[in-house]
């Protein structure tokens, strides 16, 4: 059952990357598009490392196009995600990515001829309820929905597009070559954003004025890359549906890391960490995790 360990550790690295992204977006680079472009610098390096091990891919052309397109979709999913991080607590933003399986199944029904069951509809309901719970605040006796919700819905939709494209791309059974093309698609799409003068301006300002910007940017990229590598290794050795359920650990790790930093280093990250708020977040994360579990059947 080593795939369970790999899946859980992968989500810890992803959660660490999410926390670093929050720091980068709020403390270093005020442009979500510029920060997305910046990730492409180290993404290209990691893609090159993959190429040295894999060589020239030999998978069918249509699968290559699907994998590369999946990378493009994920690149543009990052932009609203980073904007959401600038508006809301990381521990409220990340769980909203669990909405993506809903879009994934809908797209799978449309394009892959999959059939929805009563259990799927039940899972949708549970996930949606958890998403509403974690994104709602009570201000002066009135409940307000977080402004990050719309952004994360769009991001989740693009993530679901990525998932459906990758499901087709991986139909060859050749994993690492497909993963390389996918990661190359992300990295080149991110680098292409430097074509905008405003993106270059924001990046140059952060690079010249912000100490340790490149180091922290590298750490975020490295954490994300390690997470992807470990998680995909888990997919190779474990049941896909069950491995996917462990994605919910990412939200839990983000909550724990954010609470720890808010308590010990509030100048870096500051979130509400009273018992009631933490309790509501845990319940919401638990509900969404249960919904993901139902989707695995």
Steps between C-alpha positions, in 0.01 A plus 500: 500500500795733436281697256304633800819641652603652165157660449493654848858631480423643155211702641728633776740633236207653311373661820846642568503641148156657558623677814808627315274618215296698754819666627623572148169651389444719807857596592703493179304523174166677484412371153350152468589483130862604565536244778356229274753597233780485758419138581582416138869580555561210734229291332711506185802383701302212649368413151858486374593262782210275399614513136851385596352188658225433244632619166279584203141383567359241261132504595230556231452855372143539630607391848789747491263781403265405784784494755641834382152657499447370854813688600368819341169464687678450832718806437189717468341331802788635709418866428155514671637276777774753579251786485278309746800460734544878498139548613446214743668273755691212343315250720169620349625515141668160454198284603298668224715312249308190610215638288694400186386131508144625448599674177720202405210255520271733305763535226559124508128443443503739203827398332586154638148353516521424871175449696408684821346297782296595805819465704668760279216746556524438876874567484437825310262616771743423783794669324293810419377526858856474630613764250224741605575439869871578472450806277231670710570752778261656748550877514273700733246220504489470121657213304727607215643278228874542446602698188743216429216259417439621142873498430543148637196375308668617179832352611330171594334485158837540327648233729218267396577572133859405580386174663281398206772579245757307704264205533495481120873571466588217741285248312821375335624373837831683448521718808830687523515612137145630529581672829803671341288645217239609755759675718660659194158636404463663842850650497494640146152646554623672814809638325284632213337740747827696507392632157290754691704811598318534833601145594867572429474824698352330808755220486796737461384706797465192722833360380693821566333620821381192688767305685480120463224525235670255262581256782140495624373472142730201450376338822139530386580347162709224656230410754239486224723289274582252779130480585408422139777238474403321822129513426543365150716218637212423736269487198731246338483258794156564652135516386442833326165567668631433850826690447296803390310497830825577682509842330279616789805474728634807318230718658571357844874564469437856377278562803762361740788692341300825485392463865858432610643798310218728618579403857880514485575735209197728448704746293536231233143369496208608715179296507215478751591208728235503773347163589164571331655600168742207498212266586284625213790464256569144618133405459491652151822323398363175643178536301686566176734206569196278555355624172825411322484157662148446365620598152759220513228233472 
